[in-house]
């Protein structure tokens, strides 16, 4: 009869998480990527589950295989694996192949989800807020970026690690089946678009100095001048040119142009436009 009493304490699981967050890219290499770091954080767990050196060595060796995922959102995988290792240690019907299958099967999807949430949403939004405050002379801008970005990422990492451990190998199935990730991604996307729209209006500056004289100045009246920027573009929508430039840049990137090529195009267009007096 299998023993059912858990052998791990919350302290063991937290220590493993701290180890991963400090050393997730330690010994990073292009043969196994994060494998050594994964083995390092799992060594804390396996030492508790397998006190005998030969058992510990045997169990740890299976975690030296290739592994790579987003290191913050992907921590749910670690929690699931810890739960499976604990169940295996107390006699559960779990094989080493099953544990590695869970790791290899989940690291790709959660790498994509994690990169989207962290690199494409959280960090750009908080960085934009921090830079905006810093440009206004507020020294708290960089501090706010570190607190918001670091705090939320650490919170997500710890929460998903513990959530994965509590639900075990059923965790990911429940998350994906409930549609929770789709809801989170949709909400984060809406927030990101809103913030990026505000940042575009604040930081992207494009204008045109083109103006037409409709009537010459006389003794009684001043010259009647039509400013394309003030009387046309601003009358339609304030910040219309920066918005069009942002959309154009996005369109070029979505067509497959690299960021370097897009930057060079913008520099050339800006230089030529300024030289001939079209852009100000």
C-alpha positions as CSV (number, residue, x, y, z in Angstrom):
1,X,0.0,0.0,0.0
2,X,1.4,3.4,-1.0
3,X,2.2,5.9,1.6
4,X,0.0,8.9,1.3
5,X,1.6,11.4,3.7
6,X,3.3,14.3,1.8
7,X,7.0,14.6,2.5
8,X,7.4,18.2,1.4
9,X,6.9,21.3,3.5
10,X,6.0,24.7,2.2
11,X,9.5,25.8,3.1
12,X,11.0,23.2,0.8
13,X,8.8,24.4,-2.1
14,X,9.5,28.1,-1.5
15,X,13.3,27.3,-1.3
16,X,13.0,25.6,-4.7
17,X,11.2,28.6,-6.1
18,X,13.8,31.0,-4.7
19,X,16.6,28.9,-6.2
20,X,14.9,29.0,-9.7
21,X,14.3,32.7,-9.6
22,X,18.0,33.3,-8.7
23,X,19.6,30.8,-11.1
24,X,17.1,30.2,-13.9
25,X,19.8,31.1,-16.5
26,X,22.8,29.9,-14.6
27,X,24.9,27.5,-16.7
28,X,22.7,28.5,-19.7
29,X,24.0,26.8,-22.8
30,X,22.7,26.0,-26.3
31,X,22.8,22.2,-25.7
32,X,20.4,22.0,-22.8
33,X,19.5,25.7,-22.1
34,X,17.8,25.8,-18.7
35,X,18.3,22.2,-17.8
36,X,21.0,22.7,-15.2
37,X,19.0,25.4,-13.5
38,X,15.9,23.2,-13.4
39,X,18.0,20.4,-11.9
40,X,19.4,22.8,-9.3
41,X,15.9,23.9,-8.1
42,X,14.7,20.3,-8.1
43,X,17.7,19.1,-6.1
44,X,16.2,20.8,-3.1
45,X,13.0,18.8,-3.5
46,X,14.7,15.5,-4.4
47,X,17.1,15.6,-1.4
48,X,14.0,15.7,0.9
49,X,12.2,12.9,-1.0
50,X,15.2,10.7,-1.5
51,X,17.7,10.8,1.5
52,X,19.9,8.0,0.1
53,X,22.6,9.4,-2.2
54,X,22.1,6.7,-4.9
55,X,18.4,7.3,-5.1
56,X,18.8,11.1,-5.1
57,X,21.4,10.8,-7.9
58,X,19.2,8.6,-10.0
59,X,16.2,10.8,-9.7
60,X,18.1,14.0,-10.3
61,X,19.7,12.8,-13.5
62,X,16.4,12.8,-15.3
63,X,16.1,16.6,-14.9
64,X,19.4,17.3,-16.8
65,X,17.7,16.8,-20.1
66,X,16.9,19.8,-22.4
67,X,14.5,22.3,-20.9
68,X,13.6,25.8,-21.9
69,X,10.6,28.0,-21.2
70,X,9.7,31.6,-20.1
71,X,11.2,31.7,-16.6
72,X,8.4,33.5,-14.8
73,X,5.0,32.4,-16.2
74,X,6.5,29.0,-17.0
75,X,7.0,28.2,-13.3
76,X,3.6,26.5,-13.2
77,X,5.5,23.6,-14.9
78,X,7.9,23.4,-11.9
79,X,5.0,23.2,-9.5
80,X,3.4,20.4,-11.4
81,X,6.6,18.5,-11.6
82,X,7.2,18.9,-7.9
83,X,3.7,17.5,-7.2
84,X,4.4,14.6,-9.5
85,X,7.8,13.9,-7.9
86,X,6.2,13.9,-4.5
87,X,3.5,11.5,-5.6
88,X,6.1,9.3,-7.2
89,X,8.2,9.2,-4.0
90,X,5.3,8.0,-1.9
91,X,4.5,5.2,-4.2
92,X,2.2,6.8,-6.9
93,X,2.0,5.3,-10.3
94,X,4.2,7.9,-12.0
95,X,7.2,7.1,-14.2
96,X,10.2,9.3,-15.0
97,X,9.1,9.2,-18.6
98,X,5.7,10.8,-17.6
99,X,7.5,13.6,-15.7
100,X,9.7,14.4,-18.6
101,X,6.8,14.2,-21.0
102,X,4.9,16.8,-18.9
103,X,8.0,19.1,-18.9
104,X,8.7,18.8,-22.7
105,X,5.0,19.1,-23.5
106,X,4.3,22.2,-21.5
107,X,7.5,24.2,-21.9
108,X,6.7,25.4,-25.4
109,X,3.1,26.6,-24.8
110,X,4.0,28.4,-21.6
111,X,7.1,30.0,-23.3
112,X,4.8,31.6,-25.8
113,X,2.2,32.7,-23.2
114,X,4.9,34.0,-20.8
115,X,6.8,35.9,-23.5
116,X,3.5,37.6,-24.6
117,X,2.5,38.6,-21.1
118,X,5.9,39.6,-19.7
119,X,7.9,40.9,-22.7
120,X,5.1,42.3,-24.9
121,X,2.7,43.6,-22.3
122,X,4.0,44.1,-18.7
123,X,7.5,45.4,-19.3
124,X,6.7,47.8,-22.2
125,X,3.7,49.3,-20.3
126,X,5.5,49.8,-17.0
127,X,8.7,51.0,-18.8
128,X,6.6,53.6,-20.8
129,X,5.1,54.9,-17.5
130,X,8.5,55.1,-15.8
131,X,10.1,56.9,-18.8
132,X,7.2,59.3,-19.0
133,X,7.6,60.2,-15.3
134,X,11.4,60.5,-15.6
135,X,11.2,62.8,-18.6
136,X,9.1,65.1,-16.5
137,X,11.8,65.2,-13.9
138,X,10.2,62.8,-11.5
139,X,13.0,60.7,-10.0
140,X,10.4,58.1,-8.8
141,X,9.8,57.0,-12.4
142,X,12.6,54.4,-12.6
143,X,11.8,53.2,-9.0
144,X,8.1,52.8,-10.0
145,X,9.1,50.8,-13.0
146,X,11.2,48.4,-10.9
147,X,8.5,48.0,-8.3
148,X,5.7,47.5,-10.7
149,X,7.4,45.3,-13.2
150,X,9.4,43.3,-10.7
151,X,6.6,43.0,-8.2
152,X,4.0,41.8,-10.6
153,X,6.4,39.3,-12.4
154,X,7.6,37.9,-9.0
155,X,4.0,37.6,-7.9
156,X,2.9,35.8,-11.0
157,X,5.9,33.5,-10.8
158,X,5.3,32.5,-7.1
159,X,1.6,32.2,-7.6
160,X,1.8,29.9,-10.6
161,X,4.5,27.8,-8.9
162,X,2.3,27.2,-5.9
163,X,-0.8,26.8,-8.1
164,X,0.9,24.1,-10.2
165,X,2.0,22.3,-7.0
166,X,-1.5,22.4,-5.5
167,X,-3.2,21.0,-8.6
168,X,-0.5,18.7,-9.8
169,X,-0.6,17.4,-13.3
170,X,-4.2,18.4,-13.6
171,X,-3.3,22.1,-13.2
172,X,-2.6,23.0,-16.9
173,X,-5.6,21.0,-18.1
174,X,-7.9,22.9,-15.8
175,X,-6.4,26.3,-16.7
176,X,-6.7,25.7,-20.4
177,X,-10.1,24.1,-20.2
178,X,-11.5,27.0,-18.2
179,X,-10.3,29.5,-20.7
180,X,-8.5,31.5,-18.0
181,X,-5.4,32.2,-20.1
182,X,-7.5,33.5,-23.0
183,X,-9.3,35.9,-20.6
184,X,-6.0,37.1,-19.1
185,X,-4.4,37.6,-22.5
186,X,-7.5,39.4,-23.9
187,X,-7.6,41.7,-20.8
188,X,-3.9,42.4,-20.9
189,X,-4.1,43.1,-24.6
190,X,-6.8,45.7,-24.1
191,X,-4.8,47.3,-21.3
192,X,-1.7,47.3,-23.5
193,X,-3.4,48.9,-26.5
194,X,-4.9,51.6,-24.2
195,X,-1.5,52.4,-22.6
196,X,0.4,52.3,-25.9
197,X,-2.1,54.7,-27.4
198,X,-1.5,57.2,-24.6
199,X,2.3,56.7,-25.0
200,X,2.1,57.2,-28.7
201,X,0.4,60.6,-28.2
202,X,3.0,61.6,-25.6
203,X,6.3,60.4,-27.2
204,X,5.7,60.3,-31.0
205,X,6.2,63.7,-32.5
206,X,5.5,64.4,-36.2
207,X,4.3,67.6,-37.7
208,X,4.5,69.5,-41.0
209,X,5.4,73.2,-41.4
210,X,3.6,73.4,-44.8
211,X,1.4,76.5,-45.0
212,X,-0.4,78.3,-47.9
213,X,-1.0,82.1,-48.1
214,X,-4.6,82.6,-49.2
215,X,-4.5,86.4,-49.0
216,X,-1.7,88.9,-48.8
217,X,-1.4,91.3,-45.8
218,X,-2.8,94.8,-46.2
219,X,-2.9,97.9,-44.1
220,X,-6.2,96.8,-42.7
221,X,-5.8,93.0,-42.4
222,X,-3.2,90.5,-41.7
223,X,-2.2,87.9,-44.2
224,X,-4.5,84.9,-44.4
225,X,-2.4,81.8,-44.0
226,X,-3.7,78.2,-44.0
227,X,-1.5,75.9,-41.9
228,X,-1.8,72.3,-43.0
229,X,-0.9,71.1,-39.5
230,X,-3.0,73.4,-37.4
231,X,-6.0,74.0,-39.7
232,X,-6.2,70.6,-41.3
233,X,-4.6,67.7,-39.4
234,X,-5.3,69.1,-35.9
235,X,-8.8,70.0,-36.9
236,X,-9.5,66.4,-37.9
237,X,-7.8,64.7,-35.0
238,X,-5.2,66.0,-32.6
239,X,-2.1,63.9,-33.0
240,X,-3.2,62.4,-36.3
241,X,0.2,62.3,-37.9
242,X,1.9,60.5,-34.9
243,X,-1.0,58.0,-35.0
244,X,-0.5,57.4,-38.8
245,X,3.2,57.0,-38.3
246,X,2.6,54.4,-35.5
247,X,0.2,52.5,-37.7
248,X,2.6,52.6,-40.6
249,X,5.5,51.3,-38.4
250,X,3.3,48.5,-37.2
251,X,2.3,47.6,-40.7
252,X,5.9,47.4,-41.9
253,X,6.8,45.1,-39.0
254,X,3.8,42.9,-39.6
255,X,4.9,42.6,-43.2
256,X,8.1,41.0,-42.0
257,X,10.5,43.9,-42.0
258,X,13.0,43.8,-39.2
259,X,13.2,46.6,-36.6
260,X,16.5,47.7,-38.0
261,X,15.1,48.1,-41.5
262,X,12.1,50.0,-40.2
263,X,14.3,52.3,-38.2
264,X,16.4,53.0,-41.3
265,X,13.3,53.8,-43.4
266,X,12.1,56.2,-40.7
267,X,15.5,57.9,-40.5
268,X,15.7,58.3,-44.3
269,X,12.1,59.6,-44.6
270,X,12.6,61.9,-41.7
271,X,15.8,63.3,-43.1
272,X,14.4,63.8,-46.6
273,X,11.2,65.2,-45.3
274,X,13.0,67.7,-43.1
275,X,15.4,68.7,-45.9
276,X,12.6,69.6,-48.4
277,X,10.5,71.2,-45.7
278,X,7.6,68.7,-45.6
279,X,8.3,67.5,-42.1
280,X,9.0,69.6,-39.1
